[in-house]
């Protein structure tokens, strides 16, 4: 009985090993066969990087390779070396097709960098490209000291990192767009696309500051006047009307009126023709008649 059990156990082990060997041999044969060679490459998810650019990098590495053992790591390294590509995922579509799903960086802000050049930055501060005419409409960020920027690398400037962090984490409920951004020693100032100036301060109490700012911007929108909002101390926010004082406007108008009256007096004394835009006295003929 014992010998029979041992024989049965050995037999099962042998069969298992044989099955594994056969499967391995079949896999090897198929991996070397043209039946499962990659002939087609499908690309999706890309918007900035063209299909031609992706195929130029991935095609030579994938075409003709077995779909069972494609060099995905090499293709991933080659594609993510392109500044705009954040990552890629691969999908096999047997027998001969590979699908490349591309994830691109989202352009976030335009940085005024060292040398007077402008560069597009991603949310993590990576430099995606030099801004060209007709590029995406992005907020413009200036730093106290111009940053060094090199395409494909993180902007070498702490202030630029502060600015990208400020923009990248804006709450979904915040329905306003920023047009300008300036950073100096961690202090953030911005201007909305509607012209409201913002003093945000540091990134401390980020969420609370945005909530206070959202409420004050809603009031500014209703008021419809130029305004500065200071939420650098969110518990004590400050708003300032940026219109010139009313007295200044009144004085300017009065001075203009005085000058006009003086000019009319001079004209009457010298016999010059009065301004045709001034209507004649009742019963008098128009000037020049």
C-alpha positions in Angstrom: 0.0 0.0 0.0 2.7 2.4 1.0 4.7 1.7 -2.2 1.7 2.3 -4.3 1.1 5.6 -2.7 4.7 6.7 -3.3 4.5 5.6 -6.9 1.3 7.5 -7.4 2.8 10.7 -5.9 5.9 10.4 -8.0 3.8 9.8 -11.1 1.8 13.0 -10.4 4.9 15.0 -9.9 6.4 13.7 -13.1 3.2 14.6 -15.1 3.2 18.1 -13.6 6.8 18.6 -14.5 6.2 17.3 -18.0 3.3 19.7 -18.5 5.4 22.6 -17.4 8.1 21.6 -19.7 5.7 21.2 -22.6 4.1 24.6 -21.8 7.5 26.2 -21.6 8.6 24.7 -24.9 5.3 25.9 -26.6 5.8 29.4 -25.2 9.3 29.5 -26.5 8.3 28.3 -30.0 5.4 30.8 -30.2 7.6 33.6 -28.9 10.0 32.9 -31.8 7.3 32.5 -34.4 6.1 35.1 -36.8 2.5 34.1 -36.0 2.6 36.3 -32.9 4.9 39.0 -34.2 3.8 42.6 -33.6 2.7 44.2 -36.9 0.3 46.9 -35.7 0.7 49.7 -33.1 -2.4 51.7 -32.0 -1.9 55.0 -30.1 -4.4 56.9 -28.0 -4.5 59.5 -25.3 -2.0 61.9 -26.9 -2.9 65.5 -27.8 0.4 67.4 -28.0 2.8 64.7 -29.0 2.0 63.5 -32.4 1.4 59.9 -33.5 4.4 60.2 -35.8 6.7 61.2 -32.9 5.5 58.3 -30.8 5.8 55.8 -33.7 9.3 57.1 -34.4 10.4 56.2 -30.8 8.3 53.0 -30.3 8.0 51.5 -33.7 11.6 50.2 -34.1 11.5 48.6 -30.7 8.1 46.9 -31.1 7.6 45.9 -34.7 8.6 42.3 -35.4 8.9 41.4 -31.7 6.7 38.7 -30.2 3.6 39.9 -28.6 4.3 37.5 -25.8 7.6 39.2 -24.9 7.5 42.8 -26.1 10.2 45.2 -24.7 7.8 47.4 -22.8 10.4 48.8 -20.4 12.6 50.0 -23.2 9.6 51.6 -25.0 8.4 53.3 -21.8 11.9 54.8 -21.2 12.1 56.0 -24.8 8.6 57.6 -24.7 8.8 59.2 -21.3 12.1 60.9 -22.3 9.8 63.2 -24.4 8.9 66.2 -22.1 5.2 66.2 -22.6 4.7 62.4 -21.9 4.1 61.7 -18.3 3.6 57.9 -18.7 2.4 55.2 -20.9 0.4 51.9 -20.5 0.4 49.0 -22.9 -2.3 46.6 -23.9 -2.0 43.4 -26.0 -4.6 42.8 -28.7 -3.8 39.3 -30.0 -2.5 38.1 -32.2 -0.4 41.0 -33.6 -1.4 44.4 -32.1 -0.1 46.5 -29.3 -2.1 49.5 -28.0 -0.1 52.3 -26.4 -2.1 54.5 -24.0 -0.4 57.8 -23.5 -0.7 60.1 -20.5 0.5 63.7 -21.2 1.3 66.4 -18.7 -1.2 69.2 -18.4 0.2 72.6 -19.2 -0.3 74.7 -16.1 1.5 78.1 -16.2 3.9 80.1 -18.4 7.1 81.0 -16.5 9.1 84.1 -17.3 12.5 82.6 -17.0 16.1 83.6 -17.0 17.2 85.1 -20.3 13.9 86.7 -21.1 12.4 83.4 -22.4 9.0 82.0 -21.5 8.5 78.3 -20.7 5.4 76.1 -20.2 5.4 74.3 -16.8 3.5 71.2 -15.7 1.9 70.9 -12.3 5.0 69.3 -10.8 7.2 72.2 -12.2 8.6 70.2 -15.1 9.5 72.4 -18.1 7.5 71.1 -21.0 8.4 73.5 -23.8 9.4 77.0 -24.7 6.2 79.1 -25.1 5.6 79.9 -28.8 3.2 82.3 -30.5 -0.2 80.7 -30.6 0.5 78.4 -27.6 -2.0 77.7 -24.9 -3.4 80.6 -23.0 -1.9 80.2 -19.5 -1.4 82.3 -16.4 1.9 84.2 -16.5 4.2 83.6 -13.6 7.0 86.0 -12.6 9.5 85.4 -9.8 11.6 87.9 -7.8 14.7 86.4 -9.3 14.5 84.9 -12.8 14.6 81.1 -12.7 16.8 78.8 -14.8 14.7 76.6 -17.0 15.6 73.6 -19.2 13.1 71.6 -21.2 12.5 68.2 -19.7 13.7 69.1 -16.2 12.1 70.7 -13.1 12.4 74.5 -13.0 15.4 75.2 -10.9 13.8 77.8 -8.6 11.9 77.4 -5.3 9.6 80.3 -6.1 8.5 78.6 -9.3 7.7 75.5 -7.3 5.7 77.6 -4.9 3.7 79.1 -7.8 3.0 75.7 -9.5 1.9 74.3 -6.1 -0.5 77.2 -5.7 -2.1 76.7 -9.1 -2.1 72.9 -9.2 -4.1 72.5 -6.0 -6.8 75.0 -6.6 -10.1 73.6 -5.1 -12.7 72.4 -7.6 -15.3 74.7 -6.1 -13.1 77.8 -7.0 -14.7 79.0 -10.3 -12.2 81.8 -11.1 -9.2 81.9 -13.4 -5.9 83.6 -12.7 -4.2 85.6 -15.4 -1.0 86.7 -13.6 1.0 85.3 -10.7 4.1 86.8 -8.9 6.2 85.1 -6.2 8.7 86.8 -4.0 10.2 85.0 -1.0 7.2 82.7 -0.7 4.7 85.6 -0.8 2.1 85.0 -3.6 0.2 87.8 -5.4 -2.1 87.1 -8.3 -4.6 88.8 -10.6 -7.8 87.1 -11.8 -8.9 87.1 -15.5 -11.5 89.7 -14.4 -8.9 92.1 -13.1 -9.2 91.6 -9.3 -5.8 91.7 -7.5 -5.2 89.1 -4.9 -2.7 89.1 -2.0 -2.6 85.4 -1.0 0.6 85.3 1.1 2.2 82.0 1.8 0.8 78.5 1.1 -0.1 78.2 4.8 -3.9 77.7 5.5 -4.3 77.1 1.7 -7.8 75.7 1.7 -9.2 78.4 4.1 -7.7 81.2 2.1 -9.3 80.0 -1.1 -12.7 79.7 0.6 -12.4 83.3 2.0 -11.2 84.5 -1.4 -14.1 82.7 -3.2 -16.6 84.6 -1.1 -15.0 87.9 -1.5 -14.6 87.5 -5.2 -18.3 86.8 -5.5 -19.0 90.1 -3.8 -16.4 91.9 -6.0 -18.2 90.5 -9.1 -21.5 91.9 -7.9 -19.9 95.3 -7.1 -18.3 95.4 -10.5 -15.4 97.7 -9.4 -11.6 97.3 -9.5 -10.6 95.7 -6.2 -7.7 94.2 -4.3 -8.5 91.3 -1.9 -6.0 90.4 0.8 -6.4 87.0 2.3 -2.8 86.6 3.6 -4.4 86.5 7.1 -7.6 84.6 6.3 -9.1 85.3 9.7 -8.9 89.0 9.0 -9.3 89.5 5.2 -9.1 93.0 3.7 -10.7 94.4 0.6 -9.6 97.6 -1.1 -11.5 99.6 -3.7 -8.9 100.3 -6.4 -10.9 103.1 -8.0 -9.4 106.6 -7.7 -10.9 108.7 -4.9 -14.1 110.5 -5.9 -12.6 113.9 -4.9 -9.9 113.4 -7.5 -12.4 112.8 -10.2 -14.5 115.8 -9.1 -11.4 118.1 -9.0 -10.3 117.0 -12.4 -13.8 117.6 -13.8 -13.9 121.1 -12.2 -10.5 122.0 -13.5 -11.5 120.9 -17.0 -14.7 123.1 -16.7 -12.7 126.1 -15.5 -10.3 125.7 -18.4 -13.2 125.5 -20.9 -14.8 128.7 -19.4 -11.5 130.6 -19.5 -11.0 129.6 -23.2 -14.5 130.9 -24.0 -13.7 134.2 -22.3 -10.5 134.6 -24.2 -12.2 133.9 -27.4 -14.8 136.6 -26.8 -12.2 139.2 -25.9 -10.1 138.5 -29.0 -13.0 138.3 -31.4 -12.3 134.7 -32.2 -15.3 132.6 -33.4 -17.0 130.8 -30.6 -17.0 127.0 -30.5 -19.6 125.8 -33.0 -20.5 123.1 -30.6 -22.0 125.8 -28.2 -25.6 126.6 -29.2 -26.4 130.3 -29.9 -28.5 132.4 -27.5 -32.2 132.3 -28.1 -33.2 134.7 -30.9 -29.6 135.0 -32.2 -28.4 133.7 -35.6 -25.9 130.9 -35.6 -22.3 131.8 -35.5 -20.8 133.0 -38.8 -24.1 134.4 -40.2 
